[in-house]
C-alpha cells in the first residue's frame, strides 16, 4: 500500500521538569488500603482471587483455565499508559500497534483491527460492538491508577460469558472507592505521549465515592521514511464511582464520558482524489459514555444474588462512515453452595443494541441500521470429589440471538489438587462467534487500479446476508507449581478446530464498455475456511531476593488452514491468523527499600509472515524514585533499541502502514489525604 509523504513534523511540548523535595522516612508504596504487591511473596501472588472464569471469586491457582493476572503493581511498574500496551505483559495475547490510535489485539491468533474472537469486560460490562463483533481500543479509556487487576483468560469463556468469548476473556477490574480516598494528581510528558490525570475520593457515612478526569495526547507515529505520519490523537475522559457497603448488600454505581479526536489515515475511497492522496487526511471524532449499576445481596445461607445493568452510548465520525451505538444490558446471577460438594452459579441476561452506520464515499452497510436483542442463560456447577483433591466443573450457556438464532456453548473442566503446591487441569469447550454486521451487509468500492493492459480495475467487496456462525471446539491442559516461596511456573498446551471461518470468494472479472472501458471484479464473503490450531504457553516468576523479582513468559502458536470444497479464496490457503509463531517477554523489577525501583522489560515478537511484518525486539527501561509518602517521579524509556519499528500491516486494516516510535517521558505523581 502506498505511503503518505508529509512535509513537516508535528512539534510536541518537552518533557515536564522535576522540581522536588528531599526524601522523608521510608514508606510503603501501597495507597488507600490496597495491598502492596511489591512486598508480597510469589506464594501470595498465586493466591490472588479472580472472578472472570466462573463469575465468582476463586484463587487464580485453583482455576481450571489458562489464567494470567496483571496486578496494580505490574501496571505501576510498567510505565505504560494504555490497556493494549499492558496486555503485552500476558502470554498468549497478541498486541500490535497499527498507528497512533489504532490497535490489533487478540488471544491465540486471528488478529486484526477488527479482531472478533476476544471478549473484553470492564467491571463486568462488555465492551463490544455489533459492527465487527470486536473492540475499539480507544473507547475503554480507563484511568490506570484505578485498575485493581486485569484478568486475562486464554481459551474459550463462552460457557459463562456467551458468544464471542471464543479465544479468550479479558476483564478489567477497577478498585473500590474505599481504596482510592484522597487526592491523586499525575502528569506525564514525553516525545511519544503526554498525559494529565486528577482524582478525588471521599467518604459520606457508609458510602465511598471518587471522581476523576484524564487528558491524553499521543504523538504521531512514523512512516517508513522516518517522517511524521500526522496521525496524532487526543482524548479526554471524566468519570465517577460510588460504593455503598451495608449488611447484607453492596451497591456500586459508576460511569464515564470520553471524547477523542485523531487522524487514523484511513484509505481514501474517492476515485476522483485517491490517486493523488491515497489516505484520508480528514480527522476522526468520537464521543461515548456509559452508566453501570450493580447490586449484590448476600443471604444468610451463604448464597449471593447479583443484579447488574448498564447503558452504553457511542458516536463516531470517521472518514469511512459515521457510526452510532445504543445498548442496554441487564444481567442477573445467583451463587450458592449445595450439599457441601456443589458450588453452583446460574444466571440470565438480556441485551438490546441498536447500531447505525452511514457510509461515505466507497462504503455502504445494508441495512444501515440494525436493532438486535440477545437472551442468555447459563449454569455452572463445580463438584468437589476425593476430599477436595479433585474438582470437576460442568456448565453451559444457552443463547438466543435475534440475528443468528439459538446456540449452545458447553464446557467441561477438571483440576487435580492432590499434590502439594501443584495443580494439574484440563478442559474441553465449544464456543461460537455470531456474524457481525459487516459480515452480512458491508459493501466496499475500492478506487480503480490499472491492470497490465492499462484498463482500470474496479474491485467491489460484498458481505454475505447468509453468513454462518463460526464455531470452535477447544481442548486445553495445564500444570502449575509453586517452587518454594520464591518461584512459580504455569504451563498450558492447547489445540482447537475452527469451522465456518470467513473467506473472500472472488467472482469472474467482467469487462464493461460503458461509460468507459473498465474491468469489474467482485468478491463476496463466504464461510468456507476451516483451521486447526495448537500451541504452548508458559509463564514463570522468580524472586531470588526480597528486593528483586524476575517474570518471564513464552508463547508458541501454529495454525493449519483448510479450504472447503468450492472455495476460490487462494489467500486462505496460506492464512496464518496474523499471529507470530513465537514470542517471549522478560521483565526484571529491582527495589531499593521503599524509595526506588528499576524495571526492565524485553519483548521479542516473531514475524507475521502473511502480512510481511518482520520480527522485532523492544526494550523498555524505567526508574521510579519516591521522594516522600506523597510524591514520586518516574523516568521512562520505551522501544530503546530502534528509532521505530512496524508491528502490523495497515493494508488489511485499510490504514496506512506506520511505525511505533522510540519514546522517553517523565511521570510525576502526587497523593494527598
N, C-alpha and C positions, 0 to 999 in steps of 0.2 A: 504494500500500500504506500502511496506517495506520502512524502513528509512535507510539513509546512516549514518554510524558512522565514523567520521573523527578524526584523531589522534592529530591534533594540531589546535589551534585557530589563526586566522589571526590577527596580531597586527596592530593597527591603530595609526596614529600620535595623540598626545594630543591636547587638546583644545588650540586655539590661546589665547595668553595673551593680556590683555587690558592695554596699557600704554598711558594714555591720559591726556589732559589738563583740566583746570578749566572751569566752565560754563561761558558763556557770557550772555548778557541781553536776556530776553525771546524772542523767535522767534516762528513763525508758523511752523508746520510740512509740510506744502504744499511746493512743489518743482516745479519749472519750469512752473508756471502758472496754474497748475492743482488745482481743488477745494480741500480745506482741509475738508474732510468729517468728521473728528473728531470734527469740530466746527459746523457742520450742525445739524439742529434740525430733529426730526423724520418727521415733516411735509416736510422739504426739501428733505429728503431721499425718501419719497413717490413720489416725483416729478422727480426723475431721469428718463431720457429718454432712451429707449431701441429700438432696430431695428429688433430683431430676429423673432417677431411674424408675422408682416405684411411687412417686408422688407422696412420699413420707420420708421422715428422717431415717437415714441409715449411715453406718460408718462406711467410708469410702472403701476400706479394705474388705468389707463383707458383702460387697455388691457383685452379683454375677453378671458383670458387664465390663467393658473396657472404659475405665474412668480416669480422668486426669483433672486435677483441681488447680486452677491458677488463683493463688491466695492474694489477699490485700497486700501482704508483704512483698510477694513477687511483683505486683503491679508497681508499688512504690520504688522498689529497687531497679526496675527495668529501665526507667527513664523514658518510656514510651508514652504516647499521648492519644492513641486511638485503639478501639477494641480490635479491629483486624490485626493491628501490629501485635497486640498482646497474645492473640491466638497463635502467633508463630512459636510461642513457648511450648505448645502442646504437641505430642507426637500424633501422627496420622492426620493432621489438619494442614491442608494446602492453602497457603495465603500468597497472593500475588498482587502487588500494587500496579494498576494499569496506568493511572496518571494521578494528578494531584488529589482528585476526589473520588475516583472510581476504583473498586477493588473486585477481585475474584477470590472467593473464599468457599471452601467446601471441606468435606471429610471423605477420605478414601476415594479420591478421584472425581471425575465428571465436573471439572472446574470451568468457570466462565464468568463473565459479568452477570449472566443470568443463571448462575448455578441454582438448581432447583431440587436438590435432594437432601437439604440440610434445614432442620427446624431450629429457629433462634427464638429464645424467650428472654424477656426482661421482667424479672419478678413474676414469672408465670404468664406474662402477656405475650402472645405470639406476635412477632414482628414479621409480617407476612403480607404478600400481595397476590391477588389472583392473576395479575398481568402475566408474570412468568413463573409464578409459584416459588418465589425466592425472596431475597432480602436486598434492599437498597441500603448499603452500609453507611451512608451519611445520615440516615434517619435516626438510628438509636444513638444520639449524641449524649451519652451518659457521662456525668462528671466522675472521673476515675477515682477521686478521693472518696466517693460514696459507695464504691463497689466493695462488698464483703468478700466475694469469691466469684469465679467463673467456672461453672461445672461443665466439662467437656465430655460428652458421652459419645464414643465412637461405635458405630454399628446401629442397627435399626432400633428406634424407640417408638415405633408406631403402635405397639400394643397398649401403651398408656397415653401417648400424645396424638395419635392419629396420622392421617395421610400426610405425606411429605416429610415425615421424620424417617426418611429412608436410610440414609447413610450415617446419620448422627443427630444429636440434640445438643445445643449449647444454651445453657441457662445462666443468665447474668443476674446474680442475686445482690441486691443493694443492702446497705446497712440499715438497721433500725434507727429511728430518730434518737433513741436513747443513747446510741453510740456516737452521735455527731452533735453534741451540745457545744455551745460556744461559737466563736467566730473563726473562720478559716479564710485566708487570703493567699492566693497562689498566682504568681506571674512567671512567664517563661518567654524568653526572647532568643531568636537564633536565625540563621540564614535559611532554614528549611520550614520552620513554623514558629508562630507566636501565639501565646495563649494567656488569658487572664481569667481568673475564677474567684468568686466570693461566695461564702456560705454562712448562714447563721442558723444555729439550732437552739431551741428554748424549751422550757418546761412550763406547763399550765396544769397544775393539780396532778391527776393521774395520766395526763397526756404529755406526749413529746412531739415536737414538730421541727421542721427545718425548711428553709427556703434557700435557693441558690440561683446563680446566674453564671454563665460561662461564654466567653467570646474566643473564637479561634480563627486564625488567618494562616492558611497553608500556602507556602510559596509555590510557584510554578515548577513543574518537572522540566526535564531537559529533552530536547530532540537528540537524535543520534549524532548530529554535528556539534553538540555541546551548547547550542543556543537555547534560549528560553522558549518553552513551549506555549507560553501565555495562557496557562490553564489554572492560574491561582484560584483558590476558593476561600470563602469566608462563611462563618456560621455563628449564630448566637442562640443560646438556649437558656430558658428560665424554667424553674420548676419548684415543686414543693413535695413534702411528705409529712403525713400526720399519723401517729401511732398512739393508740389508747389500749392499755392492758388492764383488765379487771377480771376478777374471777366470776364466772368461768370462761370468759371470752376475750378475744382480741379483735380490734378494728384497725385496719390500715387503709389510708387514702393517699394516693399520690398522682401527680400529673406533671406534664411538661409541655412547653411550646418551643418549637425550633424553626428558625428561618435561616435560609442559606442562599448563597449566590456563587456560581462558578462558571467557567468556560470549559466544558468537558471535551471539546474537539470531536464532536460527532461528525460522521461522514456527511458531506453536502450532497443531497439527492436532487438538487435543482439542475436539470440538464442544461439550462442556459448559462450557469455560472460554475458548474462543477469542474470543468477543465482548468479554469484559472485558479479556482480556490477549492481544492478537494475536501477541505474540512471547514465546518461552520465556525465562524468567529462569534456568533450570537451567544449571549450568556444564557445560563440555565438558572431559573429561580425556583425555590422550593419553600413551602411553609407547611407545617403539620403540628399536630398536638394530640394528646391522649389524656384520658382520665380513668384511673383504675381504683376499684374498691374491693377490699377482701374482709370478710367476717369469718372468724374461726370460733367455734363453740366446743368446748371440751366437756364431755358428760362425766357423771360420777363413776360410771363403769369403765372409764378409760377411753371410750370412743370419742372421735373428733369429727365434727361436721364443718366443712369449709364451703363457703359460697363466694364466688368471685365474678366480677363483671367489669368490662371496660368498654369505652368508646374510643375510636381511633379515626382521626380525620387527617387527610393529606391532600395537598395540591402541588403539582409540579408543572412548570412550563419549560419544556426542553425544545431545542431546535427541531427534533424529530416529531414531537407531538406534545400536546397538553394532556396531563393525566390528573385524575382526582379519585379519591377513595373515601368511602364512608363505611365504617364497620362497627358492629355491635356484637359482643360476645358475653355469654353467661355460662358459668361452669360451676357445678356442684360436685363434691366428693365426700365420701364417708370412710373413715378408717377405724377399724376395731380389731381386737384380738378375740378369737373364738376358740374355746375349748383348750386353751393353753398351747396348742400346736399351730393354729392357723392365724396368720397375720393378713387381714383382708382389707383391700382398698377397692372401692367401686365408685362410679360417678356417671353423671350425664352432662352433656354440653350442647349448646346451641349457638350458632354463629350466623349472622346475616351480613353480607357485604355487597355494596354497590360500587362498581368501578366504571370509569368512563375515560376513553382515550380518543381525543380529537387529533387525527393525524395532520401533519403539514405536508409539504411537497414530498411525494415519494412514499409516504407511509399511510396505511389505512387499516383500521380494525373493523371487522364486520361480525356481529353488531358493535357499534361504538360504545354502547352502554350495556352492562350486564348486572343483574341483581341475582345473587346466588345465596343459598342457605345450606347449612351443614348441621346435621343432627348426629350426635355421637353418644355411645355408651360403652363403658369399659368395666372390667372386673379383673382383679389380680389377687392371687392367693399364694402366700409364701408358707410352705408347710415344713415345720421343723421335725427332723427324724433323728434317731440314734443319739438321744440326749443332746440335741442341737449341734451335733457334729456335721450333719448334712441338712441343707435347706434346698427344697425344690420349689420353684415358682412357676405357676401356670397362669396364663392370662390371655386376654384378647380384647380388642376394640372392634366394635361393630359400628359402621357409619352409613349414613345416607346423605349423599351429595346431590343437590338438585340438578347439577350439570352432568354428573357422571354415574349416578345411581348408587347402589349398595356395595359395600366392601367389608371383608373380614380380615383382620390382621392379628394373628395369634403369635404367641411366643411360649417357649418352654425353656427354663433356666435351672441350673443346679450349681451349688457351691459346696465344696467339702472343706470343713474347718477342723478336721480331726488331728492335724499335725500342728504342733506349737509354732506360732508366728508364721504360719504358711497358709495359703489359700489356693485351691485348685477349682476352676469353674469352667462351665461350658454352656452354650446357648444355641438354639435354633429359632429363627424368626421369619415371618413373612411381612413385607411392607409394600405399600402402594404409593405411587406418585400420580395423582389425578392430572388430567390435561389442563394446561394453563390457557388463558385467553389467546395468547399469541400462537399456541399450538393449533388452535381451531380456526381463528379468523384473521390472522395477520396477512397483509399484502405489502410487499416492498418492491418498488420500481427503482432499480439501480440506474445511475446515469450511463449513457452509452459509452462503449469502449470499442475501438476499431478492431476488426479481425484481420488476418493476414492479407485478405483481398482488398482491404480498405473500407469495406462496408461497416457501418456502425452496428454494434450488437447491443440489443436491449434485453436485459435479464430481469425477470419478474419472479419473485418468490411468494408462494401462497402457503397458508396454513392448511389444515385438514379438518373440516367440520365433523368428521367421524373419527377423530383422534382417539386412540385407545389408552387405557390406564396402564402405566408401566408397573412392573412387578419385580420384586427382589425376594429371593429365598436365600437366607444367610446362615452360615454355620460359623461359630466362634468358639475359642477356648483360650484360657489364660492361667497364669501362675504368678503368685505374689509371695514374696518372702521378705521378712524383716531380718537383716543381718545385725544381730545385737541391737544396740540402741542408736547406732550411728550410720546405718545403711539400710537401703531397701531396693528391691528390684521388682518390676512389674512388667511381665511379658505377655503379649497377645498374638495369636495367629487367627486368621480369618479366611473364609472363602465364600463367594457369593455368585449366584446366577441371576442375570437380569433378562427380562423378556419385554418385548414391545418398545424398545428404545427408539427415539426419533431418528429418522433418516431424511435426507433431502433427495427426492426422486426426480430426475430430470425428464422433461418431455422432449419430443423430437423438435429440432430447430425448424423454424418457418421463415421463408424469405418473403417479405412483403414489399410491394412496389409502390403502394400508396400510403401516405402522401409523398414519400420518397423511398428509394431502395434502402432496406434495412433487414437485419436478421433478428428474429424474435425468439428468445429462449425462455422457457418457463421451468420452474421446479415447484414441487409441492411436498409438504411434509407427509411422511409415512411413519409406520411403526414396525419396520422390517429389520431391526437390528437386535441381536442377542449378544450377550457378553458374559464371560466368566472372569471373575477377579479373585485374586488371592494376595495375601500379604502378611507382614510380620511387623510388630511394633514393640519396642522395649523402652522403658523409662527407668532411670536409676538415680538415687540420691546417696550422697556420702558426706558425712561431717567428720573429717579427720580430727578436728579440734573444736572447742566451744566457739571459736570465732571465725571458722572457715567452713563453708559448705559448697559442694560441687554437685550440680544436677546435669544430667545428660539424657538425650533420647535419640533413637534411631528408628526410621520407618522405611520399609521396603514395600513396593506395590507393583503388581503385574496385572495386565488385562489382556484377554484374548477375545477379540470381536468376531462374530459370525453373522454374515448377512443371510436373511431368509431368502428362500427361493423367490425370484421375481424382483428383487431389489436391484436397481440400477445405480445406486449411490456408491461410486467407486471409492470415494474417500473413506467410507465407513469401514472398508476392509483394513485400513491402517489406523483406525481410531485408537488413541492411547489415553483417552479420558482427560487429556490436558494435565496430567499429573506426572511428577518426576518418579522415576523408578526407585531412587534412593534419596534420602535427605537425613540430615542429623543436626543436632543443636547441642552445644556445650556451654554451661553457664557456671561461673565462679563468683561467689559472694564472700567478701572478706570484711569483717567488722573489727574496729578498734574501740572496744568498750561501747559506750552508748553515744559516742561522738561522731565517729567516722565510719563510712562503708565505701568499699571499692567493688564495683561489679563489672565483670567482663562476660560478654556473650559472643559466641561464634556460631553462625548459621551457614550450613552448606546445603544447597538445593541443586539437585541434578537437572539435566536439560529437559526441556519439553520438545521432544523430537518432532511431533507433528506440526507444532507452531514455530519450529526452528528458533527457539529461545535457548541460548547456551546456558550451561551450568554457571552458578555464581556463588561466591562466598562473601558473607557480610560479617564485619566485626564491629560491635558496639562496646563502648567503654564509658563508664560514668563514675563519678566520685561525689559523695554527699558528706557534708560537714554540718553537724548540729551545734550552733553557737550557744543556744540556750534551750530551755524546755519549750520555748515558743517559736523559735526561729531556726531555719535550716536553709542551706544552699546546696544545689547540685550542679555540677558541670557535666555536660553530656556530649559525647561524640558518637555519631552513628554512620554506618557504611564507610568505615575509615580506610578500607583497602583501595577503593576506587572512587574516582570523581563522580561516576554514575554507572548504573547497570540496568539492564532490561529484565523485568520479571514476567511479563506476559505480552503476547502479541495483541495489538489493537485491531487486527484485521477481522477476526471472528467477532469481536465485540463491537464492530462498526465504529471504532475510535482510532484516532491517530496513535501510533506506537510511540511511547515516550519512555524515559528512563528515570529511575529513582536517584536523586542526588545525594551526595555526601552532606551530612548535617552536623552542626555544632550549636549548642544552646546552653544557656544558664537558667536554672529554675530556682526561684525564691519562694519559701513557704512560711507563712506566719500563722499561729493559732493563738487565740485568746479565750479565756473562760469568763 
